[in-house]
Amino acid sequence: MRAIWTGSISFGLINIPIKIMSAVQESSLDMDMLDQKDHANIKFIRVNEKTGKEVPYANIVKGYKVDEKYVVLDDEDFEVADAAKTKTIDIQSFAFEKEINSIYYEQPYYLEPDKGAMNAYALLRDSLEASGKVGVTSFVLRNKESLAILKPYKNVILLNRIRFEQEIRTTDELKLPAVSKKATKEMDMANKLIDQLTEKFDISSYKDEYTAKLLKIIKNKAKGKKQAPPKLKVVHKQSDDLMAMLKASLEKKKSS
């Protein structure tokens, strides 16, 4: 795995040099965009809007418009904005993970100890495991400040980037039903169905089946075979009786 950030974790007076690697990889197929006429590959190029000429990546700079003029920023400007956070993951506090709503979670990364940091790394990892808590921190990655938590995952310290509260949209504009505070016959039945379908969560039992099926279609199509679309199941209309549907769902689970 390739490191995308190098720096250190600051834990009290302890400094732990680390490398950050992405913890995820896409399971979807990597599709190319083609011209419908001759299936030639579509290429995207960076062009100067005034001259129309292509600009080499090495000649591209970043700028922010102020009073209709651009202020150009270089690497030093980004680092000066907060030099500490570009090199240090400073644990600001500790908290119980259950206190963090899942809507804030964004991206997981693996942290690998750098040379001479094995003992300090293990101490932090094992202390987090024993306490049942996560470290809350913020750092700068790719010129963007990110809030994050540090938690043990198997034998590694996992850094999970989380969103700031200001990045979450309000639900005020959504048209939603009122929250019911009274128990109803439908709710009792729905709870029975939930209990009936409850089982221990096992992530390994869930696979990306769509990608595998799509790859099969691609291979068959390459051989000149075309697969007929499957017949879709009939979806119940919204006007159907909820109680009747809940009862039918319970009976279906019992008979299966």
C-alpha positions as CSV (number, residue, x, y, z in Angstrom):
1,M,0.0,0.0,0.0
2,R,1.2,3.5,-0.8
3,A,1.4,6.2,1.9
4,I,-0.7,9.3,1.1
5,W,0.3,11.3,4.2
6,T,3.3,11.1,6.6
7,G,3.5,12.8,9.9
8,S,2.9,11.8,13.5
9,I,0.2,11.3,16.2
10,S,0.5,13.6,19.2
11,F,-0.7,11.8,22.3
12,G,0.0,14.0,25.4
13,L,3.8,14.3,25.3
14,I,4.1,11.2,23.2
15,N,4.9,11.6,19.5
16,I,4.2,8.6,17.2
17,P,5.5,8.9,13.6
18,I,3.0,7.3,11.2
19,K,2.1,6.8,7.6
20,I,-1.5,7.0,6.3
21,M,-2.8,4.5,3.7
22,S,-6.3,4.3,2.3
23,A,-8.3,1.4,3.9
24,V,-10.8,1.0,1.1
25,Q,-10.8,0.1,-2.6
26,E,-13.7,0.3,-5.1
27,S,-15.5,-2.9,-5.9
28,S,-17.2,-1.5,-9.0
29,L,-15.9,-2.1,-12.5
30,D,-13.6,0.5,-14.0
31,M,-15.5,1.6,-17.1
32,D,-13.9,3.7,-19.9
33,M,-15.9,6.4,-21.8
34,L,-15.9,5.7,-25.5
35,D,-17.1,7.5,-28.7
36,Q,-20.3,5.8,-29.8
37,K,-19.2,6.0,-33.5
38,D,-15.9,4.1,-33.4
39,H,-15.4,3.2,-29.7
40,A,-12.3,5.4,-29.4
41,N,-11.3,6.3,-25.9
42,I,-12.6,9.7,-24.6
43,K,-9.7,11.8,-23.1
44,F,-10.1,14.8,-20.8
45,I,-7.6,17.5,-21.2
46,R,-7.0,20.7,-19.2
47,V,-7.2,23.8,-21.4
48,N,-6.7,27.5,-21.0
49,E,-10.1,29.1,-21.5
50,K,-8.6,32.1,-23.3
51,T,-6.3,30.3,-25.7
52,G,-8.0,26.9,-25.9
53,K,-4.5,25.3,-25.7
54,E,-3.7,22.4,-23.4
55,V,-1.9,23.3,-20.1
56,P,0.7,20.8,-18.7
57,Y,-0.2,19.7,-15.2
58,A,3.1,21.1,-13.9
59,N,2.0,24.6,-15.0
60,I,-1.3,24.5,-13.2
61,V,-1.6,26.5,-10.0
62,K,-4.5,27.1,-7.5
63,G,-6.1,30.4,-7.0
64,Y,-9.0,32.1,-5.1
65,K,-11.0,34.9,-6.7
66,V,-11.0,38.2,-4.6
67,D,-12.6,41.3,-6.1
68,E,-12.6,39.7,-9.6
69,K,-8.9,39.0,-9.4
70,Y,-7.2,35.7,-8.6
71,V,-4.9,35.3,-5.6
72,V,-2.5,32.4,-6.5
73,L,-1.5,30.1,-3.7
74,D,1.6,27.9,-3.6
75,D,2.4,24.9,-1.4
76,E,4.0,27.1,1.2
77,D,0.8,29.1,1.6
78,F,-1.2,26.0,2.3
79,E,1.3,24.8,4.9
80,V,1.6,28.2,6.6
81,A,-2.2,28.3,7.1
82,D,-1.7,25.6,9.8
83,A,1.7,24.0,9.7
84,A,1.1,21.9,12.7
85,K,-2.0,20.2,11.3
86,T,-0.3,19.4,8.0
87,K,2.2,17.3,9.9
88,T,0.5,16.2,13.2
89,I,-2.6,14.3,14.1
90,D,-3.1,15.8,17.6
91,I,-5.6,13.9,19.8
92,Q,-7.7,16.7,21.3
93,S,-10.0,14.5,23.4
94,F,-11.5,11.0,23.9
95,A,-15.1,9.9,23.6
96,F,-17.3,6.9,23.3
97,E,-17.9,6.0,19.6
98,K,-21.6,5.5,20.1
99,E,-21.9,9.2,20.8
100,I,-20.9,10.0,17.2
101,N,-23.8,9.7,14.7
102,S,-23.1,7.6,11.6
103,I,-24.1,10.5,9.3
104,Y,-20.7,12.1,10.1
105,Y,-18.6,9.2,9.0
106,E,-16.8,9.8,5.7
107,Q,-13.5,7.8,4.9
108,P,-11.4,5.2,6.7
109,Y,-7.6,5.0,6.6
110,Y,-5.0,2.7,8.1
111,L,-2.2,4.1,10.2
112,E,1.2,2.4,10.0
113,P,3.9,3.2,12.6
114,D,7.1,4.6,11.1
115,K,10.6,3.6,12.2
116,G,11.1,3.5,15.9
117,A,7.4,4.0,16.7
118,M,6.3,0.4,17.3
119,N,6.1,0.5,21.1
120,A,4.3,3.9,21.3
121,Y,1.9,2.9,18.5
122,A,1.1,-0.4,20.3
123,L,0.5,1.5,23.6
124,L,-2.0,3.9,22.0
125,R,-3.8,1.1,20.1
126,D,-4.1,-1.2,23.1
127,S,-5.1,1.6,25.4
128,L,-7.9,2.6,23.1
129,E,-9.0,-1.0,23.0
130,A,-9.0,-1.3,26.8
131,S,-10.9,1.9,27.3
132,G,-13.5,1.3,24.7
133,K,-13.0,5.0,23.6
134,V,-11.9,6.7,20.4
135,G,-9.5,9.6,20.0
136,V,-10.9,12.8,18.5
137,T,-8.6,14.8,16.3
138,S,-8.3,17.1,13.3
139,F,-5.6,17.3,10.7
140,V,-5.0,18.7,7.2
141,L,-5.0,16.3,4.2
142,R,-4.7,17.5,0.6
143,N,-5.2,21.1,1.6
144,K,-8.4,20.4,3.5
145,E,-8.9,20.2,7.3
146,S,-10.6,17.1,8.4
147,L,-12.1,16.0,11.7
148,A,-11.4,12.4,12.5
149,I,-11.4,9.7,15.1
150,L,-8.7,7.1,15.9
151,K,-9.9,3.7,16.9
152,P,-8.4,0.2,17.1
153,Y,-9.4,-2.2,14.3
154,K,-7.9,-5.7,14.5
155,N,-4.2,-5.0,15.0
156,V,-4.1,-1.5,13.4
157,I,-5.1,2.0,14.4
158,L,-7.8,3.1,12.1
159,L,-8.3,6.8,11.3
160,N,-11.9,7.5,10.3
161,R,-12.4,10.9,8.7
162,I,-15.7,12.5,9.8
163,R,-17.6,15.5,8.6
164,F,-18.0,18.8,10.5
165,E,-21.5,19.6,11.7
166,Q,-21.6,22.5,9.3
167,E,-21.2,20.1,6.4
168,I,-24.5,18.2,7.2
169,R,-27.5,19.6,5.4
170,T,-30.6,20.4,7.5
171,T,-33.8,18.3,7.0
172,D,-36.1,21.3,7.3
173,E,-36.9,21.3,3.5
174,L,-37.9,17.7,3.4
175,K,-41.6,16.7,3.5
176,L,-41.7,14.1,6.2
177,P,-44.4,12.4,8.3
178,A,-44.7,13.4,12.0
179,V,-43.0,11.1,14.5
180,S,-45.4,8.9,16.3
181,K,-45.1,8.8,20.1
182,K,-47.9,6.4,20.6
183,A,-47.8,2.6,20.2
184,T,-50.1,1.4,17.5
185,K,-51.2,-2.1,16.3
186,E,-49.1,-1.5,13.1
187,M,-46.0,-0.6,15.2
188,D,-46.4,-3.7,17.4
189,M,-46.6,-5.8,14.3
190,A,-43.6,-4.0,12.7
191,N,-41.6,-4.6,15.9
192,K,-42.4,-8.3,15.7
193,L,-41.2,-8.4,12.1
194,I,-38.0,-6.5,13.1
195,D,-37.4,-9.0,15.9
196,Q,-38.0,-11.9,13.5
197,L,-35.5,-10.6,11.0
198,T,-32.9,-9.7,13.7
199,E,-29.6,-11.6,13.5
200,K,-26.0,-11.0,14.5
201,F,-24.3,-8.7,11.9
202,D,-21.7,-10.4,9.8
203,I,-20.1,-8.2,7.2
204,S,-18.6,-11.2,5.3
205,S,-22.1,-12.4,4.4
206,Y,-22.7,-9.3,2.2
207,K,-21.1,-9.2,-1.2
208,D,-21.2,-6.8,-4.2
209,E,-23.4,-9.1,-6.3
210,Y,-24.2,-6.4,-8.9
211,T,-20.6,-6.1,-10.1
212,A,-20.2,-9.8,-10.4
213,K,-23.4,-10.1,-12.4
214,L,-22.4,-7.2,-14.6
215,L,-19.0,-8.7,-15.3
216,K,-20.7,-12.0,-16.3
217,I,-22.9,-10.0,-18.8
218,I,-19.8,-8.4,-20.2
219,K,-18.0,-11.7,-20.7
220,N,-21.1,-13.2,-22.3
221,K,-21.6,-10.2,-24.6
222,A,-17.9,-10.5,-25.6
223,K,-18.8,-14.1,-26.8
224,G,-21.9,-12.8,-28.7
225,K,-24.4,-14.0,-26.0
226,K,-27.0,-11.6,-24.9
227,Q,-28.8,-12.1,-21.6
228,A,-32.5,-11.4,-21.3
229,P,-33.5,-9.0,-18.5
230,P,-35.1,-10.7,-15.4
231,K,-38.7,-10.3,-14.6
232,L,-39.2,-7.9,-11.7
233,K,-41.3,-8.8,-8.7
234,V,-44.6,-6.9,-8.3
235,V,-44.2,-4.0,-5.8
236,H,-47.1,-3.4,-3.5
237,K,-48.8,-0.1,-4.0
238,Q,-48.7,2.5,-1.2
239,S,-52.5,2.2,-0.8
240,D,-52.3,-1.4,0.4
241,D,-53.4,-2.2,3.9
242,L,-50.3,-1.9,6.2
243,M,-51.6,-4.4,8.8
244,A,-52.3,-7.0,6.1
245,M,-48.9,-6.5,4.6
246,L,-47.2,-6.8,7.9
247,K,-49.1,-10.0,8.7
248,A,-48.2,-11.4,5.3
249,S,-44.5,-10.6,5.9
250,L,-44.5,-12.4,9.2
251,E,-46.1,-15.5,7.7
252,K,-43.7,-15.4,4.8
253,K,-40.7,-15.5,7.1
254,K,-42.2,-18.3,9.2
255,S,-42.8,-20.5,6.1
256,S,-39.3,-19.8,4.6
